[in-house]
Amino acid sequence: MTKQPVDDLFADDPGAPDAFALGAQALLLRGLALAQAQELLRCVARVVHDAPWRHMATPGGQSMSVAMTGCGPLCWVSDRQGYRYAERDPLTGRPWPAMPEVFARLARDAAQRAGFADFTPDACLINRYAPGARMSLHQDRDERDLAAPIVSVSLGLPAVFLWGGATRSERAQRVPLGHGDVVVWGGVDRLRYHGVLPVAPGQHPATGDSRINLTLRRAR
């Protein structure tokens, strides 16, 4: 997969979102998901009906502040056994809900705009951040296919995305994210540390007092 210069990506697209380079192969696409936000959230509600929100435990036994669920052939899970991808929801014992086409289509579009061709996700982790919920700095490294990018979609309350470096100790950039923003990273930036500061209290017309994040990946 190759990355194009930001200035070249949207030269022929007057309606393209504002694009901001976060790294050599990482791009913030402001408002890319806005037009599809209502459909995305309707699909999230259907996923949650079949695979309810839950606060997963870390291998150390701590409960995560972020509520999670997911869809697709695989989904990321965490418990005392460790971090991994599973074909079945450990809460229900059933396969994860099918990935909505609108999720996959948005992920392909965002990846293409960021210079990554032929990206088809097979896993979508859905996170719900209530006020005060956060995500500590971490790497997404449980996927077998580290050549594929990560596509992250923000819906609802704003958040501050922490965009770090190759080690946890490197100072992280603070990147404000709003409703409809999409971040794509891969290639040399694929294993950057990243996280989310505690979400501030508030109300959003689309999600109430929460932030919803879709993280689309190719796990295998």
N, C-alpha and C positions, 0 to 999 in steps of 0.2 A: 504494500500500500504506500502511496506517495502523497506528499503534502504540497499543495500549491501555495504560492505567495498570496497573502490576504488580498492585496490590491487586484489580483487577477481573478479571484473567485467569482466576483459579482459584477464584472465589467459589463455584462450584457443583460443584467437583471435590475431594472430601475426600482423594483419593489422589494429588493433583498433587504434583510434585516441588517442593522448595524453590527459589524463584526470587529472584535477586539482580540488580538493575539495575546494569549497568556504565556505562550512558550513557542518554541520552534514548531511544534506539532500539537498545539492546544489552542482552541478558539472558543470565545464566548459569542454567541449569536443572540443578541438582544431581541426578545419578543417573537422569536421564530415560531413558538407554539401557541401564540395568542389566538389565532383564528380557529384552532382546533381544541382549545382549552375545555370548552363545555363537553365536547364529545369524549375527550380524554377522561374527564372526571366522571362522566356517566359510566365509562368502562371500568374505572377504578371501583365504583360502587358495586358493579356486577362481580368483579373479582373478589371483593371483600365479602359479598354474600356467600360465596362458595369457599373462600379461604380467609377466615376472619383475621382481623388485626391481632397481633400478639407481641409481647415484649420478650425477645429472645434473650437467652443467657449467654454470657461469654464463657470461654473455657475455664476461666477462674471463678465462675459462679455468680458474677454480677449481672443484674438485670439491665438491659440497655434502656436508655431513656426514650429512644425512638421506637414507635410501634411499627411493625413490619408485616408485609405479606408479599405475594408475588405471583407471577404467571409465566407461562411458557413451558416447554418441555422440561426445563430445569429451573430451580430457584436456589438461591444462596440461603443457607441456614447456619445457625450457630447454637451450640450447646456445650456441655462439659466434654463432649467427645472432640470438639474442635470446630473449625470453619470448613465448610465444604458445600458442594452443590448436590441437591437431591432431586430425584424424579417424582417423589411423593411428598405431600405436605405432612410433616410429622404430627401436626395437630389433628388432622382428620383422617390420615391414612390413605387419602385419595390422591390421584394425580393432581398437579397444580392446574388451575384453570388455563384454558388455551389463551395464548397471547392475542389480544385484539389486533386486527389488521392496522388500525390507526396508530397503535404503538410502533409496530414494525415499520410502517410507512414513514412516520416522523423520524425514526432512528436512521433509516436509510437516507432520507433527505438531508438530515443534519450532518451525517458522516460524509456524504457526498460534497456538501458545501464546505466542509472542513478539509477536503482533499483526500478522503479515504473512500475509495471506490469499493463496490461489491460487499458492503457490510450488511449482514443479515443476523439480527440478534436471536439467540435461542433462550435467553433468560431476561426477565425483568424483575428487579427488586423494587418494591414500592414501599416507601417510608412515609410515615406520618409524624410530623413534628408538632407537638403541643407546645405552648409557651414554656420556655426553659429547657426543652429537649435540645440535645446537641449531638454532634458526632466528632469524636476525637480524631486526631491526625492518624491516618492509616494509608496503606497501599491496597489497591485491588489486585491481588496476585494469586487468587485461588482458581483462576481460569486456566484451562489448558492452552487456549489460543491467545497468547499475549501479543500476537501481531495485530489483533483486532482492536479498534478503539473502544472507549467507553463513551456513552451518550447519556447525559444527565439533564433531566427536564424539571424545572421548578414551577410549581403551581401554588397559588394562594399567598399566604403571608410572606413578606420578604425575609431574607436571611443573609448572613455574611458567610461567604464561602472562603475557606482557608486553602490557599494554593501554595503548597510548600515545594521543597526540593527533593533531591535524591535521598536525603537522610532526614530522620525525624528532627534532628537538632537545627536544621537550616531554618532561618526566619521565614515564616509563611506570609504571603501577600494576602491582604483582606479584600475580597471582591464582592460587592453588593449584588445580590440576585433578586429579581422580582418575578412577578407572575408572567409566565410564558417564556422566560429566558432558558436557553439551552447551552450547555457546555459540552464540548467534545475534546477528548484528549487521547493520544495514541503515539505510536512510534517512539521517539526518544523521550517523550513526556509520559509514556504509558504508566510507569511505576512511580510517578511523583506522589509524595505524601499530600493528602488533602483531608479536609474535614469541614465542619459547620459549627460556628459559634452558637451559644444558646439563643434560640429564637425568642424575640421580644414579644410581649403580649400585644394583641391587636385583634381586629376583625377584618376579614376579607369577604367581599360579596360572593365569591365563588366557593370558598372553603371554610367560612366561619373563622374560628379561632385556631386554625391549624395551617401548616405548610405541608404540601404533598410533593414528594420527589420521586420521579421515575428514573431508575438507573438501568439502562439497557446494555447488555453485554453479549459477547459470544463466548460461552463457557467451555465449549468442546470443539 
